[in-house]
């Protein structure tokens, strides 16, 4: 398996959210995670009760890998977060689209409970 520069950050992030039992699912392009993103962002559904906790965890893990949030775009129940950093003299970057629902423009197609029951 080829490891990307963001591997250490992603592995630590997913290990941490799994350890504290955040309910989530990666919506697509998940097969190569946490080794690399294949040049894609990470679309992740998060249980609404864990949404703020997830974003606090990201901030803590980012610091361990000399990263910074370079942009946040927010809408109701959605945050788009772009992150860059340098770890072991290698630059890395990841973009997350985080959602508490499956739908568009704050209009649910699937309820959060429907998704959670199938994770």
N, C-alpha and C positions, 0 to 999 in steps of 0.2 A: 504494500500500500504506500502510496506517495503521501507524505505529510506536508501540509502547507505551513506557512509562517504563523497562521492563526490557530494551528492545532492545539498548542498548549493552553491558550485562552479558552477555546471552545471545550476542550476536555474538562478543564477545571470548572467552567460554568455549568455544563451538563451534570458533572459529578455533584456539584453543590446543590443544584435545584432538585436533583433526584434524592439527595441525602435529606433535605428538609421537606421533601414530599410535596413539591409544587405540582399541581395537576396541569399538564400541557400536552400538546401534540404538534409535531412539525407537519405542516400541511402539504409540502411537496419538496422535492430535491433533498431528501433526507438520507439517501443510500450511502453517501460518502462521508457523512458527518460522524464524528467530529474531526476526521482527518483533513478534509478540505470542503469548501463550499461549491466547487466547480464553477466559480465565478458568479454565483448567484447570491441573492440575499437570502435570509432565512425567514420564512413566513411561519409564525408560531402562534397557535391558539393557546390562550391561557385562561384557566378558570377565573371568572371575574373576582372571586374572593382572594386570589393569589396575584392579581395583576400588579398592584403596587409593590408587593414583596419581591416579585420577579425583577422589577426595575431597580429596586434597592440592591439586590444580589448582583445584578449586572455591574452597577457602580462599584461595588466592593471588589469584584473579580477583576475588573478593568485595571484597577490600581496595581494589582499584583503583577501585571504584565506591561507596565509602563504605558497604559493606554489612556485615552481621553475620548469623551463623547464630543464629536465635532458638529453634530446637528441632531435636533429632535424636532420632528413634526408631529403635532398631536391633533386628533379629531375625537369626537365622542367614541370611547371604547377602543381606540387605536393609537399606537405610538410607532413612529418610524424613527429608528435610532441608527445613526452612522457612527462608527467607532474606528479610531486608528491608534496604533501604538508601535513600540519597538521593543522586542524581546530577544535577548542574546544577539544583539546587533542586527536583527532582521526586522524590517517593517512589516506590519500586518494590518489588516482592516477587515471589518465585518459590518454588514448592514442587517438589522433586524426589522421586520414588520411584525408588530405584536398586536393581536386581536383578542377581544373577549366574545366575539360572535363570528359566525360565518355568514357573510352577506356583503352588501355594498352600501355605501353612503348612510351608515347607521341603520340600515334596514335589514333585519335578520332573515336569512333564508332557512337556516337551522338554528334552533335555540341552543344556548350554551349547555343546558342540561342534556339535550339530545347528543351533543358531541361528547360531553364528559362521560356519559353512560357507555360510549363506544371506544373510549381510549383504552 
